[in-house]
Amino acid sequence: MMSGSLLITFDKVWKSYGQGEATVHALAGVDLAIRSSEFVAIMG
């Protein structure tokens, strides 16, 4: 059961660096939901 109201959502987030064969996909279709009752650390 999830408690707390939904504060932030990200759906299908993509981030790429470079071009062509040198492209690096740092994020590929990432989903994230953070509720008011949660503690979250995002590193990188």
DRENMI-433341 format. One record per atom (N, C-alpha, C, O, CB): residue number from 1; residue in three letters; chain; atom name; z, y, x. Coordinates in pm, whole numbers, plus 50000, padded with zeros to 5 digits. Glycine has a CB too. Layout:
N
+-----+------+-----+------+-------+-------+-------+
! seq ! type ! mol ! atom !    c3 !    c2 !    c1 !
+-----+------+-----+------+-------+-------+-------+
! NUM !  ALA !   A !   CA !     Z !     Y !     X !
...
+-----+------+-----+------+-------+-------+-------+
END
This chain:
44
+-----+------+-----+------+-------+-------+-------+
! seq ! type ! mol ! atom !    c3 !    c2 !    c1 !
+-----+------+-----+------+-------+-------+-------+
!   1 !  MET !   A !    N ! 50000 ! 49881 ! 50084 !
!   1 !  MET !   A !   CA ! 50000 ! 50000 ! 50000 !
!   1 !  MET !   A !    C ! 50000 ! 50124 ! 50088 !
!   1 !  MET !   A !    O ! 50079 ! 50134 ! 50181 !
!   1 !  MET !   A !   CB ! 50121 ! 50000 ! 49905 !
!   2 !  MET !   A !    N ! 49913 ! 50218 ! 50059 !
!   2 !  MET !   A !   CA ! 49905 ! 50342 ! 50135 !
!   2 !  MET !   A !    C ! 49989 ! 50449 ! 50066 !
!   2 !  MET !   A !    O ! 49983 ! 50466 ! 49944 !
!   2 !  MET !   A !   CB ! 49758 ! 50388 ! 50149 !
!   3 !  SER !   A !    N ! 50068 ! 50521 ! 50146 !
!   3 !  SER !   A !   CA ! 50147 ! 50629 ! 50090 !
!   3 !  SER !   A !    C ! 50107 ! 50760 ! 50156 !
!   3 !  SER !   A !    O ! 50047 ! 50759 ! 50264 !
!   3 !  SER !   A !   CB ! 50298 ! 50602 ! 50107 !
!   4 !  GLY !   A !    N ! 50138 ! 50871 ! 50092 !
!   4 !  GLY !   A !   CA ! 50100 ! 51002 ! 50145 !
!   4 !  GLY !   A !    C ! 49963 ! 51042 ! 50098 !
!   4 !  GLY !   A !    O ! 49876 ! 50958 ! 50076 !
!   4 !  GLY !   A !   CB ! 50106 ! 51001 ! 50295 !
!   5 !  SER !   A !    N ! 49944 ! 51172 ! 50083 !
!   5 !  SER !   A !   CA ! 49814 ! 51221 ! 50037 !
!   5 !  SER !   A !    C ! 49715 ! 51225 ! 50153 !
!   5 !  SER !   A !    O ! 49754 ! 51240 ! 50269 !
!   5 !  SER !   A !   CB ! 49829 ! 51362 ! 49974 !
!   6 !  LEU !   A !    N ! 49589 ! 51211 ! 50122 !
!   6 !  LEU !   A !   CA ! 49483 ! 51211 ! 50221 !
!   6 !  LEU !   A !    C ! 49464 ! 51354 ! 50273 !
!   6 !  LEU !   A !    O ! 49439 ! 51445 ! 50195 !
!   6 !  LEU !   A !   CB ! 49350 ! 51156 ! 50161 !
!   7 !  LEU !   A !    N ! 49474 ! 51372 ! 50405 !
!   7 !  LEU !   A !   CA ! 49461 ! 51505 ! 50466 !
!   7 !  LEU !   A !    C ! 49325 ! 51528 ! 50528 !
!   7 !  LEU !   A !    O ! 49264 ! 51633 ! 50508 !
!   7 !  LEU !   A !   CB ! 49567 ! 51523 ! 50571 !
!   8 !  ILE !   A !    N ! 49276 ! 51430 ! 50604 !
!   8 !  ILE !   A !   CA ! 49150 ! 51444 ! 50678 !
!   8 !  ILE !   A !    C ! 49070 ! 51315 ! 50667 !
!   8 !  ILE !   A !    O ! 49126 ! 51206 ! 50679 !
!   8 !  ILE !   A !   CB ! 49176 ! 51478 ! 50828 !
!   9 !  THR !   A !    N ! 48940 ! 51327 ! 50643 !
!   9 !  THR !   A !   CA ! 48853 ! 51210 ! 50647 !
!   9 !  THR !   A !    C ! 48726 ! 51244 ! 50725 !
!   9 !  THR !   A !    O ! 48674 ! 51355 ! 50717 !
!   9 !  THR !   A !   CB ! 48817 ! 51162 ! 50504 !
!  10 !  PHE !   A !    N ! 48679 ! 51147 ! 50801 !
!  10 !  PHE !   A !   CA ! 48551 ! 51154 ! 50870 !
!  10 !  PHE !   A !    C ! 48475 ! 51028 ! 50831 !
!  10 !  PHE !   A !    O ! 48531 ! 50919 ! 50836 !
!  10 !  PHE !   A !   CB ! 48567 ! 51166 ! 51026 !
!  11 !  ASP !   A !    N ! 48349 ! 51042 ! 50792 !
!  11 !  ASP !   A !   CA ! 48267 ! 50928 ! 50754 !
!  11 !  ASP !   A !    C ! 48140 ! 50924 ! 50837 !
!  11 !  ASP !   A !    O ! 48065 ! 51021 ! 50843 !
!  11 !  ASP !   A !   CB ! 48233 ! 50933 ! 50604 !
!  12 !  LYS !   A !    N ! 48117 ! 50810 ! 50901 !
!  12 !  LYS !   A !   CA ! 47995 ! 50783 ! 50978 !
!  12 !  LYS !   A !    C ! 47966 ! 50892 ! 51082 !
!  12 !  LYS !   A !    O ! 47856 ! 50947 ! 51086 !
!  12 !  LYS !   A !   CB ! 47877 ! 50771 ! 50883 !
!  13 !  VAL !   A !    N ! 48065 ! 50922 ! 51167 !
!  13 !  VAL !   A !   CA ! 48051 ! 51024 ! 51271 !
!  13 !  VAL !   A !    C ! 47980 ! 50964 ! 51392 !
!  13 !  VAL !   A !    O ! 48014 ! 50855 ! 51439 !
!  13 !  VAL !   A !   CB ! 48190 ! 51080 ! 51312 !
!  14 !  TRP !   A !    N ! 47881 ! 51037 ! 51443 !
!  14 !  TRP !   A !   CA ! 47805 ! 50995 ! 51561 !
!  14 !  TRP !   A !    C ! 47810 ! 51106 ! 51666 !
!  14 !  TRP !   A !    O ! 47804 ! 51224 ! 51631 !
!  14 !  TRP !   A !   CB ! 47658 ! 50962 ! 51524 !
!  15 !  LYS !   A !    N ! 47822 ! 51069 ! 51793 !
!  15 !  LYS !   A !   CA ! 47812 ! 51164 ! 51903 !
!  15 !  LYS !   A !    C ! 47745 ! 51094 ! 52019 !
!  15 !  LYS !   A !    O ! 47790 ! 50989 ! 52065 !
!  15 !  LYS !   A !   CB ! 47952 ! 51219 ! 51944 !
!  16 !  SER !   A !    N ! 47635 ! 51154 ! 52067 !
!  16 !  SER !   A !   CA ! 47559 ! 51096 ! 52178 !
!  16 !  SER !   A !    C ! 47540 ! 51200 ! 52287 !
!  16 !  SER !   A !    O ! 47531 ! 51320 ! 52259 !
!  16 !  SER !   A !   CB ! 47422 ! 51042 ! 52130 !
!  17 !  TYR !   A !    N ! 47534 ! 51154 ! 52412 !
!  17 !  TYR !   A !   CA ! 47510 ! 51240 ! 52526 !
!  17 !  TYR !   A !    C ! 47388 ! 51188 ! 52600 !
!  17 !  TYR !   A !    O ! 47364 ! 51067 ! 52604 !
!  17 !  TYR !   A !   CB ! 47633 ! 51246 ! 52620 !
!  18 !  GLY !   A !    N ! 47309 ! 51279 ! 52659 !
!  18 !  GLY !   A !   CA ! 47193 ! 51240 ! 52737 !
!  18 !  GLY !   A !    C ! 47069 ! 51229 ! 52652 !
!  18 !  GLY !   A !    O ! 47068 ! 51264 ! 52534 !
!  18 !  GLY !   A !   CB ! 47220 ! 51110 ! 52807 !
!  19 !  GLN !   A !    N ! 46961 ! 51177 ! 52715 !
!  19 !  GLN !   A !   CA ! 46833 ! 51163 ! 52647 !
!  19 !  GLN !   A !    C ! 46766 ! 51033 ! 52690 !
!  19 !  GLN !   A !    O ! 46790 ! 50982 ! 52800 !
!  19 !  GLN !   A !   CB ! 46742 ! 51283 ! 52677 !
!  20 !  GLY !   A !    N ! 46682 ! 50981 ! 52603 !
!  20 !  GLY !   A !   CA ! 46604 ! 50863 ! 52635 !
!  20 !  GLY !   A !    C ! 46689 ! 50744 ! 52674 !
!  20 !  GLY !   A !    O ! 46788 ! 50712 ! 52608 !
!  20 !  GLY !   A !   CB ! 46508 ! 50894 ! 52746 !
!  21 !  GLU !   A !    N ! 46650 ! 50676 ! 52784 !
!  21 !  GLU !   A !   CA ! 46723 ! 50558 ! 52830 !
!  21 !  GLU !   A !    C ! 46862 ! 50592 ! 52883 !
!  21 !  GLU !   A !    O ! 46947 ! 50504 ! 52895 !
!  21 !  GLU !   A !   CB ! 46644 ! 50488 ! 52939 !
!  22 !  ALA !   A !    N ! 46886 ! 50720 ! 52915 !
!  22 !  ALA !   A !   CA ! 47016 ! 50762 ! 52968 !
!  22 !  ALA !   A !    C ! 47115 ! 50802 ! 52858 !
!  22 !  ALA !   A !    O ! 47223 ! 50853 ! 52887 !
!  22 !  ALA !   A !   CB ! 46998 ! 50878 ! 53065 !
!  23 !  THR !   A !    N ! 47079 ! 50779 ! 52733 !
!  23 !  THR !   A !   CA ! 47166 ! 50817 ! 52622 !
!  23 !  THR !   A !    C ! 47290 ! 50728 ! 52615 !
!  23 !  THR !   A !    O ! 47281 ! 50605 ! 52623 !
!  23 !  THR !   A !   CB ! 47089 ! 50809 ! 52490 !
!  24 !  VAL !   A !    N ! 47405 ! 50793 ! 52602 !
!  24 !  VAL !   A !   CA ! 47533 ! 50723 ! 52585 !
!  24 !  VAL !   A !    C ! 47587 ! 50759 ! 52447 !
!  24 !  VAL !   A !    O ! 47603 ! 50877 ! 52415 !
!  24 !  VAL !   A !   CB ! 47636 ! 50761 ! 52699 !
!  25 !  HIS !   A !    N ! 47615 ! 50657 ! 52366 !
!  25 !  HIS !   A !   CA ! 47670 ! 50680 ! 52233 !
!  25 !  HIS !   A !    C ! 47823 ! 50673 ! 52242 !
!  25 !  HIS !   A !    O ! 47881 ! 50565 ! 52246 !
!  25 !  HIS !   A !   CB ! 47615 ! 50574 ! 52130 !
!  26 !  ALA !   A !    N ! 47887 ! 50789 ! 52245 !
!  26 !  ALA !   A !   CA ! 48033 ! 50795 ! 52256 !
!  26 !  ALA !   A !    C ! 48099 ! 50753 ! 52125 !
!  26 !  ALA !   A !    O ! 48203 ! 50688 ! 52126 !
!  26 !  ALA !   A !   CB ! 48079 ! 50937 ! 52295 !
!  27 !  LEU !   A !    N ! 48038 ! 50790 ! 52014 !
!  27 !  LEU !   A !   CA ! 48083 ! 50748 ! 51881 !
!  27 !  LEU !   A !    C ! 47963 ! 50695 ! 51806 !
!  27 !  LEU !   A !    O ! 47855 ! 50754 ! 51813 !
!  27 !  LEU !   A !   CB ! 48151 ! 50866 ! 51802 !
!  28 !  ALA !   A !    N ! 47979 ! 50584 ! 51736 !
!  28 !  ALA !   A !   CA ! 47867 ! 50525 ! 51664 !
!  28 !  ALA !   A !    C ! 47912 ! 50482 ! 51524 !
!  28 !  ALA !   A !    O ! 47958 ! 50370 ! 51505 !
!  28 !  ALA !   A !   CB ! 47810 ! 50404 ! 51741 !
!  29 !  GLY !   A !    N ! 47898 ! 50573 ! 51428 !
!  29 !  GLY !   A !   CA ! 47931 ! 50541 ! 51290 !
!  29 !  GLY !   A !    C ! 48080 ! 50526 ! 51263 !
!  29 !  GLY !   A !    O ! 48120 ! 50439 ! 51187 !
!  29 !  GLY !   A !   CB ! 47862 ! 50417 ! 51250 !
!  30 !  VAL !   A !    N ! 48162 ! 50610 ! 51326 !
!  30 !  VAL !   A !   CA ! 48307 ! 50600 ! 51314 !
!  30 !  VAL !   A !    C ! 48357 ! 50659 ! 51183 !
!  30 !  VAL !   A !    O ! 48316 ! 50769 ! 51144 !
!  30 !  VAL !   A !   CB ! 48375 ! 50670 ! 51433 !
!  31 !  ASP !   A !    N ! 48446 ! 50587 ! 51115 !
!  31 !  ASP !   A !   CA ! 48514 ! 50635 ! 50995 !
!  31 !  ASP !   A !    C ! 48662 ! 50651 ! 51027 !
!  31 !  ASP !   A !    O ! 48719 ! 50568 ! 51097 !
!  31 !  ASP !   A !   CB ! 48493 ! 50537 ! 50873 !
!  32 !  LEU !   A !    N ! 48724 ! 50758 ! 50976 !
!  32 !  LEU !   A !   CA ! 48865 ! 50782 ! 51001 !
!  32 !  LEU !   A !    C ! 48926 ! 50849 ! 50879 !
!  32 !  LEU !   A !    O ! 48867 ! 50941 ! 50822 !
!  32 !  LEU !   A !   CB ! 48886 ! 50869 ! 51128 !
!  33 !  ALA !   A !    N ! 49043 ! 50803 ! 50839 !
!  33 !  ALA !   A !   CA ! 49118 ! 50865 ! 50729 !
!  33 !  ALA !   A !    C ! 49263 ! 50882 ! 50774 !
!  33 !  ALA !   A !    O ! 49325 ! 50785 ! 50820 !
!  33 !  ALA !   A !   CB ! 49110 ! 50780 ! 50597 !
!  34 !  ILE !   A !    N ! 49316 ! 51003 ! 50763 !
!  34 !  ILE !   A !   CA ! 49454 ! 51031 ! 50803 !
!  34 !  ILE !   A !    C ! 49530 ! 51081 ! 50681 !
!  34 !  ILE !   A !    O ! 49487 ! 51173 ! 50612 !
!  34 !  ILE !   A !   CB ! 49458 ! 51136 ! 50918 !
!  35 !  ARG !   A !    N ! 49644 ! 51020 ! 50656 !
!  35 !  ARG !   A !   CA ! 49730 ! 51056 ! 50543 !
!  35 !  ARG !   A !    C ! 49851 ! 51135 ! 50592 !
!  35 !  ARG !   A !    O ! 49888 ! 51128 ! 50709 !
!  35 !  ARG !   A !   CB ! 49776 ! 50929 ! 50467 !
!  36 !  SER !   A !    N ! 49913 ! 51209 ! 50502 !
!  36 !  SER !   A !   CA ! 50024 ! 51297 ! 50539 !
!  36 !  SER !   A !    C ! 50143 ! 51221 ! 50595 !
!  36 !  SER !   A !    O ! 50225 ! 51280 ! 50666 !
!  36 !  SER !   A !   CB ! 50068 ! 51377 ! 50419 !
!  37 !  SER !   A !    N ! 50157 ! 51094 ! 50565 !
!  37 !  SER !   A !   CA ! 50271 ! 51015 ! 50612 !
!  37 !  SER !   A !    C ! 50246 ! 50949 ! 50748 !
!  37 !  SER !   A !    O ! 50333 ! 50876 ! 50796 !
!  37 !  SER !   A !   CB ! 50304 ! 50908 ! 50510 !
!  38 !  GLU !   A !    N ! 50130 ! 50972 ! 50811 !
!  38 !  GLU !   A !   CA ! 50093 ! 50903 ! 50935 !
!  38 !  GLU !   A !    C ! 50106 ! 50994 ! 51057 !
!  38 !  GLU !   A !    O ! 50092 ! 51116 ! 51047 !
!  38 !  GLU !   A !   CB ! 49951 ! 50851 ! 50925 !
!  39 !  PHE !   A !    N ! 50132 ! 50931 ! 51171 !
!  39 !  PHE !   A !   CA ! 50128 ! 50997 ! 51301 !
!  39 !  PHE !   A !    C ! 50007 ! 50940 ! 51374 !
!  39 !  PHE !   A !    O ! 49994 ! 50818 ! 51385 !
!  39 !  PHE !   A !   CB ! 50262 ! 50977 ! 51382 !
!  40 !  VAL !   A !    N ! 49919 ! 51027 ! 51426 !
!  40 !  VAL !   A !   CA ! 49795 ! 50982 ! 51488 !
!  40 !  VAL !   A !    C ! 49775 ! 51054 ! 51621 !
!  40 !  VAL !   A !    O ! 49798 ! 51174 ! 51631 !
!  40 !  VAL !   A !   CB ! 49675 ! 51006 ! 51394 !
!  41 !  ALA !   A !    N ! 49732 ! 50980 ! 51724 !
!  41 !  ALA !   A !   CA ! 49692 ! 51037 ! 51852 !
!  41 !  ALA !   A !    C ! 49550 ! 50993 ! 51880 !
!  41 !  ALA !   A !    O ! 49519 ! 50874 ! 51877 !
!  41 !  ALA !   A !   CB ! 49789 ! 50994 ! 51967 !
!  42 !  ILE !   A !    N ! 49462 ! 51089 ! 51909 !
!  42 !  ILE !   A !   CA ! 49323 ! 51059 ! 51943 !
!  42 !  ILE !   A !    C ! 49304 ! 51101 ! 52088 !
!  42 !  ILE !   A !    O ! 49322 ! 51218 ! 52123 !
!  42 !  ILE !   A !   CB ! 49221 ! 51132 ! 51847 !
!  43 !  MET !   A !    N ! 49266 ! 51007 ! 52172 !
!  43 !  MET !   A !   CA ! 49251 ! 51034 ! 52315 !
!  43 !  MET !   A !    C ! 49110 ! 51001 ! 52361 !
!  43 !  MET !   A !    O ! 49044 ! 50913 ! 52306 !
!  43 !  MET !   A !   CB ! 49354 ! 50953 ! 52396 !
!  44 !  GLY !   A !    N ! 49066 ! 51073 ! 52462 !
!  44 !  GLY !   A !   CA ! 48938 ! 51038 ! 52518 !
!  44 !  GLY !   A !    C ! 48859 ! 51157 ! 52559 !
!  44 !  GLY !   A !    O ! 48747 ! 51143 ! 52608 !
!  44 !  GLY !   A !   CB ! 48861 ! 50959 ! 52423 !
+-----+------+-----+------+-------+-------+-------+
END
